[in-house]
């Protein structure tokens, strides 16, 4: 099987990316953190990863097990934090817990002090004002923030590239009308619209994604439009037209690869903007539903509980690390596609 051979330009870009050590290592650190967040259920969960009871193996983290299986009386799912169930299992086998024995919505009813409780051996980063483990909420909140940002970035890139390509390639009235529409559309107060709509419907992940997508795609239009306006009169484009290629193939097979160079350098910064946008909405109370793991909601709790500094510090450090890594990666990508760096 033939291996994939990189072109000289691709090798130069990869070499420039690696030379930016700060961005190169930031990428690996971010991927490692994101990989751990993707398996958050194996790190922070109120269900055991695996247990043995009377010689049988169970995997509660991925399967439903009724309380009756462990000597209880209810057909509902077993509460593994219940002392009776826990003692029964440990008397007839063993339990393997995740490092953090709380999920993002698990309330610790055995606190020695009122909530929010400070960091301890049980709750590594303390609890919030509802008794939920802060470390678990940070891990789950990190995951949902990155997934939201990645999804919004990919969809915004698709819409922005298509609109910018159409405007730049056809020009004339298409470009003129498109620019006037973007000027009007970008002038709408996004935050006010979200506040109004949130009073009508209950916001959730997909609802917020759709609303923010309506406005986030405009950031790439100008870049792609400029590249298509510049490239549409190049000799290879004229030759493709003379050979009878249709406009769609010329746009997306010949011009788009050149336009994607400038587009890719913007993606890490669009991702950071999407994450901060979701965090801001959660902080104001117009984001994800109440109870969802959210870094913005954790910041709001820190603001409301100034006597519990671990709440604001945990959210601040998490966001700072995430956004700093992404900015460093964006700088490395920009250097990789910079033709002046050899």
Buried (B, 14 or more C-beta within 10 A) or exposed (E): EEEEEEEEEEEBBEEBBEEBEBBBBBBEBBEEBBEBBEEBBEBBBBBBBBBBBEEEEBEBBEEEBEBEBBBBEEEEEBBBBEEEBBEBBEEBBEBEBBEBBBBBBBBBEEBEEEBBBEBBEBBBBBBBBEBBBBBBBBBBBBBBBBBBBBBBBEBBBEBBBBBBBBBBBBBEEEBEEBBEEBEEEEEEEBEEEBBEBBEEEEBEBEBBBEBBBEBBBBBBBBBBBBBBBEBBEEEEBEEBEEEEBEEEEBBBEBBBEBBBBBBBBBBBBBBBBBBBBBBBBBBBEBBBEEEBBBBBBBBBBBEEBEEBEBBBBBBBEBBEBBBBBBBBBBBBBBBBBEEEBE
